[in-house]
Amino acid sequence: MTAEIRHEAETNDVAPAKSGPRRMLNEKQVLAIVPVGRTTLFRMEKSGRFPRSTYISPNRRVWFEDEIVAWQAAVDEFNPKRGRGKGRSRRGLPSGVEGKADTR
């Protein structure tokens, strides 16, 4: 096997199947796709429940579109064990007591 053919075979094995530029989305574009607020988006990203952003300059943060599409496909629309937010985990309390804290 000649050096040229070997080099060509090695680069074909390493190169991704889809070699092209990945589309980058800024915060405004991501928030238009994902129906959450800005703070919720960053909390989800910090906890690992949303794809991580990438800084392309000191003040420019972007997300890759293909990662967001994959995240959307993986989100379970109805998961009864999913967290429901602060104060909503308690069940079986009489009506009118759900949002009140103990005053002991």
Residue pairs with C-beta under 8 A, 6 or more apart in sequence:
1 9
22 64
22 65
22 66
23 64
23 65
23 66
24 56
24 62
24 63
24 64
24 65
25 33
25 62
25 63
25 64
25 65
25 68
26 60
26 61
26 62
27 38
27 41
27 61
30 41
30 63
30 68
31 37
31 38
31 41
33 68
33 72
34 41
34 50
34 68
36 44
41 50
44 50
45 51
45 52
45 53
50 71
51 63
51 64
51 67
51 68
51 70
51 71
53 61
53 62
53 63
54 61
54 62
54 63
54 64
55 61
55 62
56 62
76 82
83 89
87 98
87 99
90 98
